[in-house]
Amino acid sequence: MKTKYAFILVVFGCLMAACSSTKFVSDKQYLLESVEVKADEKNIDASTLAPYIRQHANSKWFSIFKIPLGTYALSGRDTTKWINRTLQKIGEEPVIFDSVQAKLSIDDLRKALQNMGYMNAAVDLQTKVKGKKLKAIYTLHPGVPFFIKKMRYDIQDENIRTVLENYRQTQRKRNPLREEGLQVGDKFTVGRLDQERIRITEILMDSGYYRFHKDFIQYTADSAANSTGVDLTLHLMKYRQDNSHPETLHPRYTIRNITYQGGDETNIPLRRRVLENSTAIQAGRPFSATDLQKTYNNFGKMRAVRYTDIRFREIPDSSQLDCNINVSMNKPYSISFQPEGTNTAGNLGAAASLNYENRNIFHGAEVFSVGLRGAYEAITGLEGYRDENYKEYGVEAKLQFPRFIAPFLSNNFRRRSNATSELSLMWDLQDRPEFHRRVFSTAWRYRWADPNHHLTYRYDLLDLNYIYMPWISETFKHDYLDSVSNRNAILRYNYEDLFIMKMGFGISYTDGTDAVRANIETAGNVLNAVSKITGSKENENGQYTFFNIAYAQYVKFDFDYTHIFRLDSHNNLALHGDFGIAWPYGNSNILPFEKRYFAGGANNVRGWSVRSLGPGTYRGSDGRIDFINQTGDMKLYLSAEYRTYLFWKFNGAAFIDAGNIWTLRNYADQPGGQFKFNEFYKQIAVGYGIGLRLNFDYFILRFDMGMKAINPAYETQDEHWALFHPDFGRDFAFHFAVGLPF
């Protein structure tokens, strides 16, 4: 409690100090209290032009509290004292309004509007002074936008004119409804004009014009008085090496020879065929900037390669290029060791992992890795069970190929594809007083990317999982699996031998502000078809088997979306939605435990501890967490998180989370857990809280403190509406995690 009151006192002190921050403002100076940019036209988003303002007011926590300024104001003027220097270092110095910077901001805003096509734009500044504080208001007057009235191309190189015309005809055949390039009626903007320069440059750079750059393209524009129409001419000039040389036609180059060499070594420890398949540049073909970038990308995805340097040499008195690819290799292998401590319900233990990685095992940049993991945990207080502690031993091996591995593929296809292939094997042994569990997994999957569209893909061609229970204690069987009075179908299903054969596909899109991920997987369909075709008989539980082991059959779909609103350089608002649904059918009435959803924890509804929410209105006996039954077949999470920069490496957050999980079938062991359209919205749990993050750039340590606001598991008003009847001992949850929640 003392710590809480001390924190409140410090924040209150900073707020009070912010009010007296003008003590550092000299006479005839003003503290820049706030800056506003607005426009008198609805079609202009003034907030997008805020970066052109050269002076901004002091930063605010959560866009409200000027705590950094207040911290600085707590200091005295005597900087020989340690406390004053410290407060000024961690605080933020008052921003003094500068009229020169304001005039430059007006000029920058006007130029930005002109670049957007508002050639007659104007900007004015209004200042409001109160005491020693000043509010600056920039008002944009864009006026009427200009448009292209006539469009003409002046291409002075006849060869380039032919190349561009052939390209235009090819694109028109592919898509007759789409015409590339500048068109009459387009808005007259600098960005649009520059896009056309870049488009033409890319076409020519992919057509052998190695020395071409966009500075060879210029524009002239003519606009009549009192008119917003622009007559535009694009000039593509002839080639000139420098001012001392005459104009000529642009040289067009083809590739003559391709050679490879190592960085510090003469030989590259990669097979010749791997080097050639990774090289999109081909001898005898025109130079292509796209092929050059593809070659960099192909070598860049090899973890065996540290960097690649590709250089071209012009052959004198010819239009040919020799290409030299310099490949510098990483260390061939690495070994790492990672110890860790564990604490499960008060039982202390330790774990350690040893990992070996070879980045070029077959001299084709294949990455082979082996991970060994061992864990031990002292278990006490389990009456009726063996006096046995928890032990786990696991081994996982992966072999990654930096290329698409499949039969009947041509070399040309291998060059074009940027997919990687992966084979994985895993064997895990768990021994507990209640049971022994063995898990064997193997998978073959592909991954590839489309960087131009910010897309990545994953395809699991085959993923096999075999779960084997060699021994279950009689006490555990009696109490949980066989007892008629306490029999649990979900628990029983997950302590039987099980075989899962699945396929899956995933796609993700990520740019600066949006992230979208979608995944779908199916299991058991191939085995089920084989069982029916071969006339296999069902076992006593009505299930088909594979090597006398029942296999799972289900379909599962997941989708999540995150959007970040960047309010200013110190404040962001992140919105997140997450939906998932899985349906067991055919050979399964229940989803495997590993495929079921859970709610609560550091990454969804943070007012609840991990796996303690749902499904629906269900709650464990006597309010205790029930890890088996608090799972579901469907999830819905919604979150809003306000993120702000504090100081040094510290960031803060305030969040509201909502969501729950549900079952799709009505299981007797999960009363109140089934999804119903007329009930589910009443079962949405809501939590709120604050967080502190340590941002070390390459990783983030996160501390989130959540409180329950609406708890669907309780019907009493005090417990259900926890927002109005908070109980810290009942409603508080603390989470520690690495990385952001979304």
Phi, psi and omega in degrees: 000320179300320179296320180297314181293326178295320179296315179300320181296319180296315179298317179298320179297320179294322179295319178293321180294326179299328179291335182253018185292345181287358177295341177266002181263120182286170176299146181064018173238160182225140173284127179286098185288315180200160178230132180231137175241124179222162182231148178269010176238134184290336184276006177249124174272099186297331183296333181289343180263001180303326179299342179280353176282126185277339179235128177239153180292168179303146183293156180234141170285129180054030178060019182232307191261125177272062182296317178301318178295319178298322178297316178298320183290340177291341183281161174263177181280343183278098184279002174284343179274138184299317184296322180292318178296319181295313180298321180289330181288316182275344178271196183227125182294142179302140177271118181266128181301130181240114183293328179294315178296327179294318178296319177296324177296320177299316179298316181295320179295318180295318178296322179296319178294321177295321177295336178273003177103000179263082190291337181256026184292153175220156180223135174233160183239131174240132179243136177243119185252134174223106186066236178258017180247145184228135174250126181256128181237113177263123180249128182264132175239083188291325184079203184269132179288152178263149181230160178282120181268317177225147181229126181225141178250125178248089182258110188275352178254111185296329178293317178294324178300320179293317180299314181292324179292317177298320178297317181297319180294320179297315180294326180293324177293322180290320182217090184296338184273352183243125178247121181277162176094180179290140182232153173300132182101347176294149177292138183275091181233152178299320180299317180292321178294320181290327176301321180292321176299316181294319180300312180295320179299317180296320178300313183289323178294336176269001182244020175102354184274077186300325185263006182280143173215165191291347178291347174285354181250127179225166181235151163234138182231141181225127180230129179287156180299143179059029179229145177256009176267139184241128170273115188246135176234127175263123179255122173250105187280164175289170183279137172219121182297315173199182185295340181274354181250151179283165176288142177219175171291151180293131179289139180243124191250148170241158182276128179266291183236150175238124179236157180234144173210154181279171179290282179265355182242162178283316183261146175262126182283047176231141180299145182302321182293326178294317178299316183291319180292336179274351183262108178284335176293134182230138178295142179088352179254157178298152175302141180220122178294328178294317177296325177297314180293321177299321179296316175301317181296319181296317178286328182293332180279355175277118180289345176284342184261130179278310175203163180230135178235117183249124182232150180242142178237125180284134176278123183304143176057036178207175175247042182241155179234138168262135183251127176243124181252112180262119184245120177255129187264149171283172172299141188292332183210164177212154178229133179226151179229133182224111175270159176205156176253150180230154177211104181246109180053039177089354178271118184275148179199184180214154178215157179209148178228142178236126185234135176239137180224127174247119188270001182204054192293323181250020181060031174229026182064023174285137180255117177249126180228145177228129178239129176249135180225137176227142180219148178219138179216128179284122181248127181230156172082017177263095182286139178087005180241167176303149172279076187225136178270168181278131177227142178219135176229132181217149174223136178225131179237140178227143175231113183251130178252131180279038181200169181277114181257114177194154181287158172065036178255137179279159177298326180296319178294320179298323179294320184285329185282140175249020182285151171243155182238148183217134172245131181228148177224138180215137177226123184231133180240125179236125178241119177234164177299332182274329185194164169245137185228137177233135180231125175241132180224146172212146184209152173231120185220161178238148174224141175207168187222155173234085186300329182296333181245014176060035184247143170229151184229153174219133178230115176269100182293320181207128180222110183251135177226126178240119180250121186237129179248091184289336183205134174229132183294150180297324179297315180296319178299314183294315187284329189235333188254321188252341183294127181296322183284338185231024185285133184237114185297319181294315180296316182298318182299326184271004173239030171245158174299139186213144178237129179238121176238110188232162172231150182206156178221137179224146178222143178219146178233130181218127169228202186294330186236344183236144174221124181233133178225137177221138180219142174222140177216148176229150181222143170087352185292317179296314180296323180293321178295318179297319181299318182286323180294319182276357179071031179297150179264149178281153177278187183295341178266009179077026182242144169283155182233160174234114189053045178065019178239127178296140180248152181277147176223122182196169171229141185220136180228135179228142179213132173217152185220136177229133175232135182245122173267117180270100185286317173198189186292345183245353187224132177228151171241119181252126176248138187219137174230141185218121181230139177210147178212140180221139185230114174279138182208177176061256184277358184226139171255346183226140175290146170302146186304320183294341182260356181278158180267153173223161183231154185095149179124189189285346188240005173221258183271096193280359172284352181240147174287169188300133176060030183248005182244134173079188000285145180058237180262007183294143171217149182296164180301134180056026178077006181279155178288134180239096189297329181283310186279340180272056177223161183209180181256356184212143179225151173213116179234139174226135182218147170229126183228123176266120184247135183222148175277134179260283177194161180046241180262007187264132171238154178240165179208149170231134188221157170230125179242147176215151177152183178185178173236161179215160169264153178269336174253162180267093180273133183298331183277357180230063182299134181083006186264349185282141178286129175224134185299326183271005182232334193298324182294338176281347185255012177286121176275146181230134177225161180216164179173186178231161181217156175234133182232138174256111186259107178257025179069298182278345170201160183235128172266129187238133176235112181243136178241113184247153176231145176286139176248314176229122183245105184289347182284350183238144180260336179295144185301317183297317183278324181291312180263067183296338179301322183266347179227062186293141174227108187303317181294329182270324193254353186269142175220134179248138182229136172240131182208166175250126182093165179282156182291335178195000000 
